[in-house]
């Protein structure tokens, strides 16, 4: 939303960068903010607690272990007994990059909602951490899409900004100057007119934010749910990133996602390589059905090598 606000009212820097043909580079790198190191360690503690709770409360066998490593927010919804249609759509029925964008927009809409207290982002740690993780995941999608998830579509970011422009240009309100103004204009437009199909990004985010506000009246609980979903998405992204990209980030300046990846690996969670190395369900049974152990032992060495 802040990206759209800058585009709608460009600064002198953006006008100059547009003249020399490097506005894309400036948009990507000039406005990046570094989070404090203390905050990063607090988010790391949230990841640690999430994995510890998983070992204690959820993972009891191999299937549950595999499911836990693939969660991107579903376990948080189950723990809070939330069954909203839009909540589950945003996590299970869309690609991961869609989930990140929809939840990023919904987080901003909830943060700037009229019923949300003006001090929530300061007084509620869950709201502060949710916003930080949300911004970081969008940074990965737009700046480092290869680290977010294999196959991430970087163009979804600019497409979403274009959808916001189409949604807001129909009104008579002045151009927004910051993310808060953009969020409030989107909320007003979504309440005054039909916001379109549930399967598109901006309308889907509006419906998701509306569902979060309706199902969770307690503000503190609402932000704990949003925070839980973001922690799961962060873990899902870290475990799905290819190992050589983490090694590359160590040479260029350690990416926070690599910290999370190392922590997950140390705590026994699956990494990207582990998911590809494990046998598919039923593979061992098929091999056993095709030949018994004694038959396999009778195969000559030359034939065994050729089979391999």
C-alpha positions in Angstrom: 0.0 0.0 0.0 2.9 2.4 0.7 4.3 1.5 -2.7 1.0 2.5 -4.4 0.9 5.7 -2.3 4.4 6.6 -3.7 3.3 5.9 -7.2 0.1 8.0 -6.9 2.1 11.0 -5.7 5.7 10.6 -6.8 8.5 12.5 -5.0 11.2 14.5 -6.8 13.5 11.5 -6.4 11.0 9.3 -8.2 10.5 11.8 -11.0 14.2 12.1 -11.5 14.7 8.3 -11.5 11.9 8.0 -14.0 13.7 10.4 -16.4 16.9 8.4 -16.3 15.1 5.1 -16.6 15.9 3.6 -13.2 12.6 4.1 -11.3 12.2 0.3 -11.0 15.5 -0.1 -9.2 14.8 2.9 -6.9 11.3 1.5 -6.0 12.8 -1.8 -5.1 15.8 -0.7 -3.0 15.5 2.9 -1.9 12.6 2.4 0.5 13.7 -0.8 2.3 13.9 -0.4 6.1 16.0 -2.6 8.4 14.2 -3.9 11.5 16.0 -3.6 14.8 18.1 -6.6 15.8 16.2 -7.0 19.1 13.0 -7.4 17.1 14.5 -10.0 14.9 15.5 -12.1 17.9 11.9 -11.8 19.3 10.5 -13.1 16.1 13.0 -15.9 16.2 11.7 -16.8 19.7 8.2 -16.9 18.2 9.4 -19.4 15.7 11.1 -21.5 18.4 7.9 -21.5 20.5 5.9 -22.5 17.4 8.1 -25.5 16.7 8.2 -26.6 20.4 4.3 -26.5 20.5 4.2 -28.5 17.4 6.4 -31.3 18.9 4.4 -31.3 22.1 0.8 -30.9 20.8 0.6 -32.0 17.1 3.4 -34.2 15.8 2.8 -37.8 16.9 3.7 -39.8 13.8 5.2 -39.4 10.3 2.0 -38.1 8.6 1.4 -35.4 11.3 5.1 -34.5 11.0 4.8 -34.0 7.3 1.6 -32.0 7.6 3.1 -29.7 10.2 6.0 -28.9 8.0 3.6 -27.9 5.2 1.3 -25.7 7.3 1.1 -22.0 6.3 -1.4 -20.9 9.0 -3.9 -23.8 9.1 -2.7 -25.0 12.5 -3.3 -21.5 14.0 -6.9 -21.6 12.7 -7.5 -25.0 14.1 -6.1 -24.1 17.5 -8.4 -21.1 17.7 -11.4 -23.1 16.2 -11.9 -20.7 13.3 -13.8 -22.1 10.4 -14.4 -19.0 8.2 -14.7 -19.7 4.5 -12.4 -16.8 3.5 -9.8 -17.8 6.1 -9.4 -21.3 4.7 -9.6 -20.2 1.1 -6.7 -17.8 1.7 -4.5 -20.6 3.0 -5.5 -23.8 1.3 -7.1 -23.0 -2.1 -4.6 -20.5 -3.5 -0.8 -20.6 -4.2 1.6 -19.6 -1.5 2.5 -16.2 -3.2 -1.3 -15.4 -3.3 -1.6 -16.3 0.4 1.3 -13.9 1.3 -0.2 -11.0 -0.7 -3.8 -11.5 0.5 -2.7 -11.8 4.2 -0.4 -8.8 3.8 -3.3 -6.6 2.5 -5.7 -8.0 5.2 -3.1 -7.3 7.9 -2.9 -3.6 6.8 -6.7 -3.4 6.5 -7.1 -4.7 10.0 -4.4 -2.4 11.4 -6.1 0.7 9.9 -9.7 -0.5 10.5 -11.9 2.1 12.3 -12.6 -0.3 15.1 -8.9 -1.0 15.7 -7.4 1.1 18.5 -4.9 3.7 17.3 -2.2 2.4 19.7 -2.5 -1.3 18.7 0.7 -1.3 16.7 2.6 0.0 19.7 0.9 -1.5 22.7 0.1 -5.0 21.3 3.3 -7.0 20.6 1.3 -9.4 18.3 0.2 -6.5 16.1 3.8 -5.2 15.9 5.3 -8.5 15.0 2.5 -9.3 12.5 3.2 -6.1 10.7 7.0 -6.7 10.7 6.7 -10.3 9.4 4.1 -9.2 6.8 6.4 -6.5 5.5 9.4 -8.9 5.4 7.4 -11.5 3.5 6.4 -8.9 0.9 10.0 -7.8 0.7 11.0 -11.4 -0.2 8.2 -11.6 -2.8 9.2 -8.4 -4.5 12.9 -8.2 -4.0 14.0 -11.9 -3.5 11.1 -14.0 -5.0 13.4 -17.0 -5.4 13.9 -17.2 -1.6 10.2 -16.9 -0.7 9.2 -20.1 -2.5 10.3 -21.9 -5.8 8.0 -20.6 -8.6 7.1 -17.4 -6.8 5.6 -14.9 -9.3 7.1 -11.5 -8.7 4.7 -9.8 -11.0 1.8 -10.4 -8.6 3.1 -7.5 -6.5 2.8 -5.0 -9.3 -0.5 -6.6 -10.5 -1.9 -6.0 -7.0 -0.9 -2.4 -7.1 -2.6 -2.0 -10.4 -5.8 -3.6 -8.9 -5.7 -1.1 -6.1 -5.4 1.7 -8.6 -8.4 0.4 -10.5 -10.4 0.1 -7.3 -9.7 3.6 -6.0 -9.7 5.7 -9.2 -13.5 5.4 -9.4 -13.9 7.5 -6.3 -13.6 11.3 -5.9 -11.2 11.1 -3.0 -7.8 12.9 -3.3 -4.7 10.7 -4.1 -3.4 8.9 -0.9 -0.2 10.0 0.6 0.6 7.0 2.9 -0.4 3.4 3.5 -2.9 4.3 6.2 -4.9 6.5 3.8 -4.8 3.8 1.1 -6.1 1.2 3.6 -8.9 3.5 4.7 -10.0 4.3 1.2 -10.1 0.6 0.3 -12.2 -0.1 3.4 -14.7 2.7 2.4 -14.9 1.4 -1.2 -15.5 -2.1 -0.1 -18.3 -1.1 2.3 -20.1 1.2 -0.2 -20.0 -0.9 -3.3 -19.7 -4.6 -4.2 -16.0 -5.5 -4.2 -16.0 -8.2 -6.8 -15.2 -11.8 -7.1 -13.9 -13.7 -4.0 -11.1 -15.2 -6.0 -9.3 -12.0 -6.9 -6.6 -10.5 -4.7 -7.8 -7.2 -3.4 -11.5 -8.2 -3.0 -10.3 -11.4 -1.4 -8.2 -9.4 1.1 -11.1 -7.2 1.9 -13.4 -10.2 2.6 -10.6 -11.8 4.7 -10.1 -8.7 6.8 -13.9 -8.4 7.2 -14.1 -12.0 8.4 -11.2 -11.5 10.9 -12.9 -8.5 12.4 -16.3 -10.3 12.6 -15.1 -13.6 14.0 -12.6 -12.2 16.5 -14.1 -9.4 18.6 -11.3 -9.5 21.1 -8.5 -7.3 19.5 -5.7 -9.0 21.3 -6.9 -12.5 20.3 -7.3 -11.3 16.7 -3.7 -10.2 16.5 -2.5 -13.4 18.1 -4.2 -15.3 15.3 -2.7 -13.0 12.6 0.7 -13.4 14.2 0.4 -17.2 14.3 -0.5 -17.3 10.6 2.5 -15.1 9.7 4.9 -17.3 11.9 3.7 -20.4 10.0 4.1 -18.7 6.7 7.6 -17.6 7.6 8.5 -21.2 8.6 6.9 -22.6 5.5 8.9 -20.2 3.3 12.2 -20.9 5.1 11.9 -24.7 4.8 10.9 -24.5 1.2 13.8 -22.3 0.1 16.6 -24.1 -1.8 19.7 -24.6 0.3 22.1 -22.9 -2.2 20.1 -19.7 -1.9 20.7 -19.7 1.9 24.4 -20.3 1.2 24.4 -17.4 -1.3 22.8 -15.1 1.3 25.5 -15.9 3.8 28.1 -14.6 1.3 26.1 -11.4 0.5 25.0 -10.6 4.0 22.9 -13.0 6.0 19.2 -12.9 5.2 16.9 -13.3 8.2 15.1 -16.2 6.4 18.4 -18.1 6.6 18.4 -17.7 10.4 14.9 -19.2 10.5 16.0 -22.1 8.2 19.0 -22.9 10.3 16.8 -22.9 13.4 14.2 -25.2 11.9 16.9 -27.6 10.7 18.4 -27.7 14.2 15.0 -28.4 15.7 14.4 -31.4 13.5 12.1 -29.8 10.9 12.1 -30.7 7.2 14.2 -28.6 4.8 13.7 -28.3 1.0 16.1 -31.1 0.4 14.5 -33.4 2.9 11.1 -33.1 1.2 12.6 -34.3 -2.1 14.7 -37.1 -0.6 11.9 -38.8 1.4 10.2 -41.6 -0.5 6.6 -41.1 -1.7 3.8 -42.7 0.2 3.4 -46.3 -0.8 6.8 -46.4 -2.6 8.3 -48.9 -0.2 5.2 -51.1 -0.3 5.3 -51.2 -4.1 9.0 -52.3 -4.1 8.3 -54.9 -1.5 5.3 -56.2 -3.6 7.4 -56.5 -6.7 10.2 -58.5 -5.1 10.8 -60.1 -1.7 14.0 -59.4 0.2 15.4 -62.9 -0.6 14.8 -62.3 -4.3 16.6 -59.0 -4.2 19.6 -60.7 -2.5 19.8 -63.2 -5.3 20.4 -60.6 -8.0 23.9 -60.7 -9.3 26.1 -57.7 -8.6 26.3 -56.8 -12.3 22.5 -56.8 -12.7 22.1 -54.9 -9.4 24.4 -52.1 -10.7 22.5 -51.9 -14.0 19.2 -51.7 -12.2 20.6 -48.8 -10.1 
